[in-house]
């Protein structure tokens, strides 16, 4: 991975976090979408072995749908929130498909399904209680339920893939989306924006890094590592 590109991603992400409290819509648009644009560039230019090209293509597709979700969530209203949710859900389906191409499976990986399912059930029950009690938001219940199921599946398959970057990235994605949903539907959380976006950018960066299996080595070294591991 190019160090300057990684530096730009971190720098623009930090700027976005620093300007969350600034009342400037153009600023939010630029510095929310710019880090993701750079992360997509990183993913596209990451070296991958021939056997990993499908994985790379699926991860890039997931990143593209994610930046679409970012844009939709910047727009006001439940309609745009639902469209943004659908875009992210589609992105998670691409991520899940990518993980399935690298399925290794292990006892720990299979057992990890238990806490993931329990967490998803708890979240589903909690959000059903909240959304069902609000006529204005009751129509969001099914989309939210579908999202919970898909992101839980994405996290589980990331663990089963044996790719540490993918697994940690998926975990951070679950944390980010959980805080976002709780803050929106249940109760406001202190520093919610900071928690949501810091874990979100880190998640996407790690998922992009899972293509080459490296965030800090040079492209040649990463490519060599991919050839050895292919």
C-alpha positions in Angstrom: 0.0 0.0 0.0 1.3 3.5 -0.9 2.2 5.3 2.3 1.1 8.6 0.9 -2.3 7.3 0.1 -2.7 5.8 3.5 -1.6 9.1 5.0 -4.2 11.0 3.0 -6.9 8.6 4.1 -6.0 9.1 7.8 -5.6 12.9 7.4 -9.0 13.4 5.6 -10.7 11.1 8.1 -9.2 13.1 11.0 -10.4 16.3 9.4 -13.9 14.9 9.1 -13.9 13.9 12.8 -12.6 17.3 13.8 -15.4 19.1 11.9 -18.3 17.0 13.0 -19.6 19.8 15.2 -19.1 22.5 12.5 -22.4 23.6 11.0 -21.3 23.4 7.3 -23.1 21.0 5.0 -20.5 21.3 2.2 -17.7 20.6 4.6 -19.5 17.4 5.8 -20.1 16.2 2.3 -16.5 16.7 1.2 -14.8 15.2 4.2 -17.2 12.3 4.7 -17.0 11.2 1.1 -13.3 12.1 0.4 -11.8 9.4 2.8 -14.1 6.8 1.2 -13.0 7.8 -2.3 -9.4 7.4 -1.3 -10.1 4.0 0.4 -11.7 2.9 -2.9 -8.6 4.1 -4.7 -6.5 2.1 -2.3 -8.6 -1.0 -2.8 -8.5 -0.7 -6.6 -4.7 -0.3 -6.7 -4.0 -3.0 -4.1 -2.0 -6.0 -5.4 -3.8 -9.3 -5.4 -3.0 -12.8 -6.6 -4.9 -14.2 -9.5 -6.9 -16.4 -7.2 -7.9 -13.3 -5.2 -9.2 -11.1 -8.1 -12.8 -12.2 -7.4 -12.3 -11.2 -3.7 -10.9 -7.9 -4.7 -13.7 -7.1 -7.1 -16.4 -8.0 -4.5 -14.7 -5.8 -1.8 -14.4 -2.9 -4.2 -18.1 -3.3 -5.1 -18.9 -3.3 -1.3 -16.9 -0.1 -0.9 -18.7 1.6 -3.8 -22.2 0.8 -2.4 -20.9 2.0 1.0 -20.0 5.5 -0.3 -23.4 5.6 -1.9 -24.9 4.9 1.5 -22.8 7.6 2.9 -24.2 10.1 0.4 -27.8 9.1 1.0 -27.4 9.3 4.8 -26.3 12.9 4.4 -29.8 13.8 3.1 -32.6 14.5 5.5 -35.6 12.3 6.1 -36.5 8.7 6.7 -36.8 8.0 2.9 -33.2 8.8 2.3 -32.2 6.9 5.5 -34.0 3.8 4.1 -32.3 4.2 0.7 -28.9 4.6 2.4 -29.6 1.5 4.5 -30.4 -0.4 1.4 -27.2 0.7 -0.2 -25.1 -0.3 2.8 -27.0 -3.6 3.0 -26.1 -4.3 -0.6 -22.5 -3.4 0.2 -22.5 -5.9 3.1 -23.8 -8.6 0.7 -20.8 -8.0 -1.5 -18.5 -8.1 1.5 -20.2 -11.4 2.6 -19.7 -12.9 -0.9 -16.1 -11.9 -0.8 -15.6 -13.6 2.5 -17.2 -16.8 1.2 -14.6 -17.0 -1.5 -12.0 -17.4 1.3 -13.9 -19.6 3.6 -11.5 -21.6 5.8 -13.6 -22.5 8.8 -12.3 -23.4 12.2 -13.9 -24.5 15.5 -13.5 -21.0 16.9 -15.0 -19.5 13.7 -18.0 -21.8 13.8 -18.6 -21.2 17.5 -18.4 -17.5 17.0 -21.9 -17.8 15.4 -23.4 -18.2 18.9 -22.5 -14.7 20.3 -23.2 -13.1 16.9 -26.7 -14.6 16.7 -27.4 -13.7 20.3 -26.4 -10.1 19.7 -28.4 -9.9 16.5 -31.5 -11.3 18.2 -31.1 -8.8 21.1 -30.7 -5.9 18.7 -33.7 -7.0 16.7 -36.0 -7.3 19.7 -34.8 -3.9 21.0 -35.4 -2.1 17.8 -38.7 -3.8 17.2 -39.9 -2.4 20.6 -38.7 1.1 19.7 -39.9 1.2 16.1 -43.2 -0.5 16.7 -44.1 2.1 19.3 -43.6 5.0 16.9 -46.0 5.2 14.0 -43.6 7.5 12.1 -40.8 5.0 12.1 -42.7 1.7 12.2 -42.1 1.2 8.4 -38.4 1.0 9.1 -38.7 -2.2 11.1 -38.3 -4.6 8.2 -35.4 -2.8 6.6 -33.6 -2.5 10.0 -34.2 -6.3 10.7 -32.8 -7.2 7.3 -29.8 -5.0 7.9 -29.1 -6.6 11.3 -29.2 -10.1 9.8 -26.9 -9.2 6.9 -24.3 -7.4 8.9 -24.3 -10.2 11.4 -23.7 -12.7 8.5 -21.0 -10.5 7.1 -19.2 -10.4 10.4 -19.4 -14.2 10.8 -18.1 -15.0 7.3 -15.3 -12.5 7.9 -14.2 -14.5 10.9 -14.6 -17.8 9.0 -12.4 -16.3 6.2 -9.4 -16.4 8.5 -8.4 -12.9 7.3 -7.6 -10.7 10.4 -8.0 -7.5 8.5 -11.5 -8.5 7.3 -12.6 -9.9 10.7 -11.5 -6.8 12.7 -12.9 -4.5 10.0 -16.3 -6.3 10.1 -16.3 -6.1 13.9 -15.7 -2.3 13.7 -18.5 -2.0 11.2 -20.9 -3.8 13.6 -19.9 -1.4 16.4 -20.3 1.7 14.1 -23.7 0.7 12.8 -24.9 -0.3 16.3 -24.0 3.1 17.8 -25.6 4.8 14.8 -28.8 2.9 15.1 -29.0 3.2 18.9 -28.3 7.0 18.7 -31.0 7.5 16.0 -33.8 5.3 17.4 -33.2 4.6 21.1 -31.5 7.5 22.8 -28.8 10.1 22.0 -25.3 8.9 23.0 -22.4 11.3 24.0 -19.9 11.7 21.2 -21.9 9.4 19.0 -20.7 11.0 15.8 -17.1 10.6 16.8 -17.6 6.9 17.7 -19.6 6.2 14.6 -17.3 7.7 12.0 -13.9 6.7 13.6 -15.0 3.0 13.7 -16.6 3.3 10.3 -13.5 4.7 8.5 -11.2 2.2 10.3 -13.6 -0.6 9.3 -13.5 0.3 5.6 -9.8 0.8 5.6 -9.2 -2.6 7.1 -11.6 -4.2 4.6 -9.7 -2.6 1.8 -6.4 -3.7 3.4 -7.7 -7.3 3.5 -7.3 -7.5 -0.3 -3.5 -7.5 -0.1 -3.3 -8.6 3.6 -1.2 -5.5 4.5 -1.6 -1.9 5.4 2.0 -1.0 6.1 4.2 -3.0 3.7 5.0 -1.7 0.2 3.0 -2.9 -2.8 5.8 -5.2 -4.0 6.1 -6.9 -0.6 2.4 -7.3 -0.3 2.2 -8.7 -3.8 4.9 -11.2 -3.0 3.0 -12.2 0.2 -0.1 -12.8 -1.9 1.8 -15.0 -4.3 3.1 -17.1 -1.4 -0.3 -17.4 0.3 -2.2 -18.0 -2.9 
